Amino acid sequence: MIKKIINRSPIKSKKIYFKKGKNIISENINIFKKKYNVHRVIRLLNPDFKLIKKNMNKFMHFSIQNTAHVAGQNCLIVKIYKKGYFNGRIYKQPIFCNNNFILAKCLSAKNNINYTDLKKKDFKYSLSNIKNVYSLKKAIIRRYKKSLSHLSNSKKLSLGIATTELEIIKKF
């Protein structure tokens, strides 16, 4: 049975917002992606971003339900300064830190995976706080608390997950 795709970003954003000093600055998203030669931006909360250690060369990223990442394309991992918000009607974009980017290449991406179908190997390169299905479910609920506030925790978990296996290329 195919689950209804939940729209996590109802507005196709033309800008990306950063905290720079005491100010919030905006940049055209396409110019930003071109500057770093990336196709997608992966957004991580500060506690998760800190868990990507200097010696990590691979990283497994888990998203709720689906991802648009494509094998062979570059992604930029950015740290969220202030969470975004979506309650089913009102959408507010997150604000990111303007430094500490991580450039990565997508090795593989899979969508609409049931938690029961995950194997131990899926957690090999995940963050240190996500090493099994139980901790992954806790992380998904934490990550999407504000950005999908109109969905119950059980509904969020019923959507399944997506995985993106990344090779870390460079840290800025």
Secondary structure, DSSP 8 states (H G I E B T S, - for coil): -------S--S--SEEEEEETTEEEEEEHHHHHHHHT-SEEEEEEHHHHTTS-TT--EEEEEEES-----TT-EEEEEEEEE--EESSS-EE--EEESS--EEEEEEEEEEEE-GGG--GGGGTTS-TT--SHHHHHHHHHHHTTTTTTTS-HHHHHHT-EEEEEEEEEEE-
